[in-house]
């Protein structure tokens, strides 16, 4: 039997306790500022309203005119996500190439450190990528709805701008994380930067690029639904109209469709990862 005097006290116990108390002390003002009121969920009047609205979800709407409208909205959502991702890739890939150091010829000539002039040229590109991804796509959608009017165009442009910043940053980091020796060997042998990228970097980075690109396309599908609530078209806009009319059956059908879209995107992403990675 162990002697209690021989049992050593955890030297980090006091630090953990102090950090826990500090975290709770910082969390409490945040809860107060957010005006979180869980009691509203169990309030009698609110519970009755929510119960009546949820009861209207069954059965889901399935009449022919509504299903035709739902199909059109679903295809519009997929088109918004796909077109936005395509435009984002067109912007992100050149920006990623300009922002990465792995293709720097001056770094090859100066012991792996690029010259200050080369670094100065990369900073504006990195700053632009930060600006693009720092503003949420829902905010861009609000701006473009004012600029180009209601419809899918606003959603496509909002996804293209935000996701270009995200893809450009991550792709640049992927390029810098691969083994630089093949690229340096090609540059040292006189190959152009595009040739060094195509044969020295891309074969190593293609798997991660594909994985992240498909994941972002899946996120774009969800984002296009959210942006529909501000008038950017697709399932979100139609769901907003149905919720305003308290058409629970239509909302239920759209939620099921949205679930199927996410499952479809996940299945496609797994298929592509198995095929190309």
N, C-alpha and C positions, 0 to 999 in steps of 0.2 A: 504494500500500500504506500502511495506516494506521500511524503511529508509535505504539508501545505507550505512550509517555509521554503521548500525546494522548488516549488512551482514559480517560475519567473513570470513577472508581469510583462504584458506586451508593451514594448517601449513606444509603439506608435498609437496606442489606444487614446491617449490624451489629444494627439493631433487630429485623429479621425473624429473624435467627439467634438472638438472645437470647430472643425470644418463642417460637420453636420449641423451644428447649432447656427453657424454663420450662413449656411445655405438656406436653412429654414427662415432665418431672420430676413434674408434678402428676398425670399420667395413670398413672404406674407404681404409686403407692400405691393408686389406685383399682382397678387390675387385681388387686393383691394382696388388697385387702379383699373384692373380689367372688369370690375363690377360683376364678377362671377356670382351668379345666384342660382344654385342648384335647386332651391326651393321652388322656382318657377316651373320645374318639370313635374312636380307633384301637386301643384296648385289645382284645385278642383276645376276651375273654369278652363285653365289651359289644358288640363288632361282631357277634359270632355271635348274641347275643340280638336286636339290632336287625334283623339280616338275616332271622332267622326270623319276626319280627313283620311286617316289610315284605313278606316272601314270602306271608304269609297274606292280604295285601290283594287278591290276584288269585285267582279272579275276584271282582268286587264282588258282594255279596249282592243277589239280585234275585227271591227267591221272593215269592209273592203276600202272605202275612201280613206279611212284613217291609216290603214296599213300602207296604202300607196304614198300618203304623205310622210309616214315614218320611214319608208324605204328611201325616199328622196332626201330626207334630212340626214339619214345615216350615210348615204353616199356623199352628201355634201360635207359631212364631218370628216370622212376619210380623205376626201379631196383637199380639204383645208390643211389637214395634218401633213399629207404627202407633199403638196405643193410648197407649203411653208418650209418643210425639211429640205426639199430640193434647193430652194433659194438660199437657205441657211448654209448648205454644203458648198454652194458656189462661192459664197463669201468666205466661209470659214477656212477652207483648204488653202487658198493663197495667203490669207492672214496668218495661218499656222506656220506656213513655210517661211514667211517673212519674219515671224516672231521667234523662231527657233534658232539656237546657236549652232546646232550640229552641222549646218550647211555653210558655216562661216569659213571662207578661204583665209581670212586674216588670222583666225584662230589656229588654223593648220600651220601657218607660217610663223606664228609667234608662241609656240609651245602650248597650244590649247586655250589661250586667252585672246578673245577677239579685241580688236582695236576699239578705242573709245568712239571713233566715228561710226563704226558698225553698230555698237551698242546704242548710240544716239538715234540711229535710224530705226531701231527695233522698239524703242520706248513709245513712239506715237502709235504704233500698231497695237502694242499691249494696252495702252491707254484706251484706244478705241474699243478693243474687246471688253475691257472692264466696263466702259460706259454702256455698251450694248446689252450686257447681261445683268447690269445692276438694276435696271428698270424692269419690273415684272411684265409679262406679256399682257396681262389684263389691263395695265395702264396704257401700253402701246395700243391695245385694241380700242380703248376709249378715245384716244387721240385720233386714230385712223377712222373711227366711225364718224367723228366730226369732220375729218378731211375728205373722205371718199364716200361717206354715206353708209347706210345699213347694208349688210350683206357679207358674203364670204371674203371679199377682197381685204377687208380690215383684219380679219382673222389670219389670213395668209401672211400679210405684211408683218403683223405682230409676232407671229411665230418665227418668221424668217429673221427678224432683227434680234430677238432675244436668244434664239437658239444658235444663231451665227456666233454670238459672243461666247456661249457655252462650249460649242463644238470647237471653235478656234483655240480657246484656252486649253482644253483637254487634249486636243490633237497635238498642239505644240509640246505639251508635257510628255505625251507618248513618244513623239519623235526624239526628244532628248533622253528618254529612258532606255532606248535600245542601245545595242552595242555599236559604238561609233567607228570601230576599226574598219569595217567594210566601206563605209562612206568616205573615211579619210584616205583609204587606199585608192579609191576611185578618183577622188579629187587630186591626190598626189600624182596619179597616172595621167592626168590631163582631161578627165571627164568633166562635162558640164555639171552644174548643180542639179539640174533636172534629171540627168542621167544618174548621178550619185544618189538622188532621192529614190528614183524608180528601182534601182538595182541594189542599193545599200541599206535603205531605211524602210521602204514600203513593204518588202517581204517579211520583215520582222514585226512591223507595226500593224499590218492589215487585220490580224485577228482581234486585237484590242479596239481598233478603229471600228470594225464592223459591229462588235459587241456593244460598244457605247453608242454608235449611231442607231442601231435598232432599238436600244433602250430609250433613246431620246425620241424616236418616232412614236413609241408607245406612250411616252409622256405627252407628246404633241397631240395625240388623239384625245387624251383627258383634258388637256389645256383648251383644245378647240371647243369642247363641250362647255367648259366654264365660260369662255369668251362669248359664247352664244347668248349668255344672259345680259350682255351689254349691247346686243344687236349685231354680233359678228357672224350670224348665220349658223346653220347646222342644228344638231340635236338640242343644244343648249337654248337656242332662241325659241324653238318650238316647245320645249319643256317649260320655259318661262311663261309662254302664252297659256299653256294648259294649266299651270299652277295658278295663274291669275284668275282663271275661270273655274277653279276648284274642280277640275276634271281629273279625279284621282285615278280612274281607269287608264286614261291616256298617259299620266305620269308613270304608272306602274309598267306599262308597256315600254316606255322609253328607258326606264331604269333597267329593265331586263335586256333591252337592246344594247345599252351601254355596257352591261356586264358581258354580253356576248362579244362586243367589240374588243374589250380588254383581254378576254380569253383568246380571241383570234390573234391579237397582236402578240400575246405571249407565246402562242403555238408557232407563229411565223418566226419569232426571234429564236426560239429553241431550234427550229429546223435550220435556220441560216447558220447558227453557231455550230451545229453538228456538221453541216455541209462544208463550211469554209474555215473552221478553226480546228 
